[in-house]
């Protein structure tokens, strides 16, 4: 009797590899003095990677589905899932900050919060990041989880982003003296209190959702799958070829952002990449010895002097890639392809814009945008508007790769 296995069954069985890797990493971290913090970062990163991969949570993909619709018409569901994540996270973060800092006194900000200075430089960073998404096909966060899916573009985009950070370090002092040094962070609780900040945030998100919903909505499926009844059916639903609903992805991302704040710091996925680029190029003299005011600003920090893999952000990213890899294997969506020149060029070119925008804006779509908006920071809104405007223009002039 011959037993044969399908490619998908083999791929699903291979998911034990990233799972074993996570267990070995967890065992190593548990031996360190700050192992609990690092272990928590690894775990929440793994869960985040699974959620992002299974729900296709991607800022550029969702924006493209809406701004550059296919034959089925404009699809706002992806962008609405982002708004849902922002709403859930905003409620959670404001509750946490209200407990830590009951009276939002002027000149005092929550520690490590992504509340950055508001200036034209931040808007320029958002434009650069948005164009980088259009050219490379994803934001930095999505490139991390698509690395686990075998994307041929993601490795080049991440290398390009590291180079973009180096370029950003070299332009930082000039931009700092021109605008950033005199710019001030604007935190809504300082102006209207926590309740007013939540009300304004949810009102803007709700109005945006209503506006985006007017343009179109895909027709419902002709046949809806039956509700799972057994554990096996639930497992197939969770890790089958069909993606999770947009609403589930947005809601869980919002919860994870709040959970990360309670134990670590606001979510961000570029600090380790930026620190690695800064550390590895400083010895060659490619980065200025002094970066005015950078290490005193909140955001995705890139300080030197700490072993890279002993930082929570590095462990979070490691867990994110591993979790996405395992989820892609289980669902049969791990589809590695040999990269072509177009993948390399788009990845590197778009990645440089992503890296420069993330460095100059002190974070990306996860740090500056999501964590900033959730915290009530005006900087998050400015980055979001400028980034989406750049994506709209980039799609209109044909900078994106064909679908």
Number of C-alpha atoms within 10 A of each C-alpha: 3 3 4 8 8 8 10 16 14 14 20 20 13 15 19 14 14 20 16 11 13 20 13 11 17 19 13 12 20 14 10 13 9 13 17 15 18 24 23 20 25 27 21 21 29 27 21 25 31 25 25 25 29 25 20 20 24 24 24 23 20 21 22 24 18 23 19 15 14 12 5 11 16 20 24 24 22 26 26 22 25 24 23 25 24 28 25 21 28 28 22 23 27 20 18 17 21 17 10 12 14 12 14 20 12 10 9 11 19 15 13 15 24 32 29 25 24 23 17 14 20 25 22 19 27 35 26 25 34 33 28 35 31 27 25 32 29 25 28 29 25 24 25 24 31 26 22 27 25 18 20 20 27 30 21 24 34 26 19 26 31 26 24 27 30 25 19 24 24 16 16 22 18 13 16 18 12 12 16 23 15 11 15 15 18 17 26 21 23 18 13 14 17 22 15 15 23 24 15 15 22 20 13 14 18 16 11 14 19 12 11 18 17 9 12 15 15 11 9 7 7 6 6 7 8 7 9 12 8 9 9 10 14 13 12 15 17 16 22 18 15 14 16 19 14 20 18 15 25 26 19 20 25 26 18 22 27 26 19 18 19 14 12 16 19 27 26 27 22 30 26 23 23 28 23 21 21 22 19 15 15 15 10 8 9 14 21 16 10 10 15 16 13 21 13 9 16 20 28 30 21 22 16 14 8 11 11 17 13 14 16 23 26 24 26 27 27 22 29 30 27 29 30 29 28 29 29 28 26 25 23 20 23 22 13 12 11 9 14 10 9 12 21 20 17 25 29 27 21 29 36 29 30 38 34 30 31 30 30 29 29 27 35 33 26 22 26 33 28 31 31 30 28 31 32 27 27 20 25 29 20 22 31 23 16 20 28 20 15 22 28 19 17 19 18 12 8 11 18 19 13 6 6
